Amino acid sequence: MISQPTIRITHEDYGSSGRYSASLPDVTDDAELTWHSGGPGIIVADHTYVPESMRGSGVAMALVKRLIQDARDRDLLIVPACSYVRAQFDRHPDWADRRADA
């Protein structure tokens, strides 16, 4: 059985924008998903980046799952402006309750 790497995700909230950062043990690079405010109760997921050293590890999906969970916890809607986030919303109809297309 292949073990999944431990993905550590942190969230930095700057008020009108923020970022989720993902790190892996023994990897110096970080992956990120950035967002900005889209108005009251709405955030715009605008960019996801995963460095080559982390590709294939599941970090991009882990970042989006954390974004979805936080949006549910805070009763926010998400505009998936980033192509990766939009593709994941399209693949996960159970996330439709958090989608706010502008």
Secondary structure, 3 states (H helix, E strand, C coil): CCCCCCCEEEEEECCCEEEEEEECCCCCCCEEEEEEECCCCEEEEEEEECCHHHCCCCHHHHHHHHHHHHHHHHCCEEEECCHHHHHHHHHCHHHHHHECCC
